[in-house]
Amino acid sequence: MATFNGEKYLKDQLQSFINQTRPPDELVVCDDHSSDKTIDILRDFAATAPFSVKVVCNELNLGYTKNFEKALSLCTGDFIFLSDQDDVWFPEKISSQTCYLQEHPECLVVVCDMQICDRHMMPSGKTLLGSILDLGEKKTTLIAGCATALRRQFLDLFQPVPDPQMGHDNWIGWLSNTLEVKHIIEQPLQLYRRHDKNTSDSIVTRQSRIPTLGLALTYGLRSSLDGWVIDMSNIQNTRNRISERPEVIKALGLGHHVPPAFARFDKRTKNLEDRMVLVSHPRITRWAFVILFWMKGGYQHFAGWKSVLKDIVRP
């Protein structure tokens, strides 16, 4: 767990650890130089918890990504669960994700769905995976560090995060999706609290349903060039990490995943470059180029016809 000025909601999350049907063997917390009562809450909890609790206080603020990376490096268990400071886990969360990893040895990373709630933990009726699917995205798009459990061996490939701006959870997602070792549990196993201090703010995490017009305005009627550039940077970072650590890939038994993964990277990079060219055309003539690109299969690795419409109408 990574904490920073979390006194307002931290006790709820800690209590949900106590309520687990399969208690954790240890809790490792890295606090990023909090100035409120977070440390006091953690130390009080450590004194009474029925499992080992290690609290590490950073002398300087490391930032969200590096703080999580530090916490992960200090864990000793075979299965490591990532936790934010403001959610609440269902009692069966640790048991369910642990059993899944035990029953699926090929899985290195498993992510569960979450019920989206307000700051008072009132469910919105939406789940994160459901919102992602409503956008026409694939199930594997679900990336949520706070809902992730992973095998310790995965850290040999994961650390360090190449770009702190990428986020530790996105880096886990890129690596695990690339090597096809991430699985999804579609059952919600925790409450996902949304409030004004959340570090992430995406349309899929909103509590209310986003109308079709809202989706069009958010994702269609705006430029995606910056996002595509980031996408290609992430591809290069992932390719570099896999190429730099052949011994880790071999130890994980994933060598056969690399050639097809790199082939997908080549295809996606080419398609992203082509889409950048497409949207450079004026709207009045762009539609013809977009349709031709669609007919050639250029959108099969994106959101299909929805991506077609976005490229036709976006600036």
Residue pairs with C-beta under 8 A, 6 or more apart in sequence:
1 13
1 27
1 28
1 29
1 30
1 71
1 82
1 83
1 84
1 85
2 29
2 30
2 31
2 32
2 64
2 67
2 68
2 71
2 84
2 85
3 10
3 29
3 30
3 31
3 32
3 34
3 38
3 42
3 85
4 31
4 32
4 33
4 34
4 38
4 61
4 64
4 67
4 85
5 34
5 35
5 36
5 38
6 34
6 36
6 38
6 85
6 86
7 34
7 36
7 37
7 38
7 41
8 86
9 85
9 86
9 119
9 193
9 195
10 38
10 41
10 42
10 85
10 86
11 41
12 86
12 88
12 121
13 83
13 84
13 85
13 86
13 87
13 88
13 89
14 41
14 42
14 45
14 49
16 87
16 88
16 89
16 90
16 91
16 190
17 23
17 24
17 27
17 49
17 89
18 49
18 50
19 89
19 91
20 89
20 91
20 92
20 93
20 94
20 95
21 91
21 92
21 94
21 95
22 94
22 95
22 98
23 50
23 51
23 94
24 51
24 81
24 94
25 51
25 52
25 77
26 51
26 52
26 53
26 54
26 75
26 76
26 77
27 49
27 51
27 52
27 53
27 54
28 54
28 56
28 71
28 74
28 75
29 42
29 53
29 54
29 55
29 56
29 71
30 56
30 58
30 67
30 68
30 70
30 71
30 74
31 38
31 39
31 42
31 55
31 56
31 57
31 58
32 58
32 61
32 62
32 63
32 64
32 67
33 57
33 58
33 59
33 60
33 61
38 85
39 55
39 57
42 53
42 55
43 55
45 53
46 53
46 54
46 55
54 74
56 70
56 71
56 74
58 67
58 70
62 70
63 164
64 167
64 168
64 199
65 161
65 164
65 165
65 166
65 167
65 168
66 161
66 164
68 82
68 145
68 168
69 159
69 160
69 161
69 168
72 80
72 82
72 155
72 158
72 159
72 168
73 155
73 159
75 152
77 152
78 151
78 152
79 97
79 98
79 101
79 149
79 150
79 151
79 152
80 149
80 150
80 151
80 152
80 155
81 94
81 97
81 148
81 149
82 145
82 146
82 147
82 148
82 149
82 150
82 169
83 89
83 146
84 145
84 146
86 193
86 195
86 197
86 198
87 114
87 146
87 190
87 191
87 192
87 193
88 121
88 190
88 191
88 193
89 189
89 190
89 191
90 188
90 189
90 190
90 191
92 189
93 112
93 189
93 190
96 112
96 185
96 187
96 189
97 110
97 112
97 149
97 185
97 189
98 149
100 107
100 110
100 183
100 185
101 107
101 110
101 149
101 151
104 110
104 183
106 181
107 181
107 182
107 183
108 150
108 151
108 153
108 154
108 176
108 179
108 181
108 182
108 252
109 148
109 149
109 150
109 151
109 154
109 172
109 176
109 181
109 182
109 183
110 148
110 149
110 150
110 182
110 183
110 184
110 185
111 142
111 143
111 144
111 147
111 148
111 149
111 182
111 183
111 184
111 185
112 147
112 184
112 185
112 187
112 188
112 189
112 190
113 127
113 128
113 129
113 130
113 142
113 147
113 184
113 185
113 186
113 187
113 188
113 189
114 127
114 128
114 129
114 144
114 146
114 147
114 188
114 189
114 190
114 191
114 192
115 123
115 124
115 126
115 127
115 188
115 190
115 191
115 192
116 123
116 124
116 126
116 127
116 128
116 131
116 192
116 194
116 205
116 206
116 207
117 123
117 124
117 191
117 192
117 193
117 194
117 207
118 124
118 193
118 194
118 195
118 207
119 193
119 194
119 195
119 196
121 191
121 193
123 191
124 207
124 208
126 207
126 209
127 188
128 142
128 144
128 147
128 192
128 204
128 205
129 139
129 142
129 184
129 186
131 203
131 204
131 205
131 206
132 139
132 141
132 142
132 204
133 139
135 203
135 204
135 215
135 219
135 303
135 306
136 303
136 304
136 306
137 303
139 184
139 186
140 177
140 182
140 184
142 184
143 169
143 170
143 172
143 173
144 169
144 192
145 167
145 168
145 169
145 172
146 169
146 190
146 192
147 189
147 190
147 192
148 169
148 172
150 172
150 176
153 251
153 252
154 172
154 175
154 176
154 181
154 252
156 245
156 248
156 251
156 252
157 175
157 241
157 242
157 245
157 248
157 249
157 252
158 171
158 172
158 175
161 167
161 168
161 171
162 171
162 237
162 240
162 241
163 233
163 237
166 174
166 234
166 237
170 234
171 237
173 182
174 234
174 237
174 238
175 238
175 241
175 242
176 182
178 238
178 242
178 257
178 261
178 264
178 265
179 242
179 252
179 254
179 257
179 258
179 261
180 257
180 261
181 252
181 254
181 257
192 205
194 205
194 206
194 207
198 205
203 210
203 215
203 218
203 219
210 218
216 313
219 310
220 309
220 310
220 313
220 314
221 313
221 314
221 315
222 314
222 315
223 279
223 314
223 315
224 275
224 279
224 310
224 314
225 276
225 279
228 272
228 275
228 276
231 268
231 272
232 269
232 272
235 265
235 268
235 269
238 265
239 262
239 265
242 249
242 258
242 261
242 262
246 255
249 255
249 258
264 301
267 301
268 301
271 298
271 299
271 301
271 302
274 293
274 298
275 293
275 298
275 311
278 286
278 289
278 290
278 293
278 311
279 286
279 311
279 314
279 315
281 289
283 312
283 313
286 311
286 312
287 312
290 308
290 311
290 312
291 308
293 299
294 305
294 308
299 305
299 307
299 308
303 310
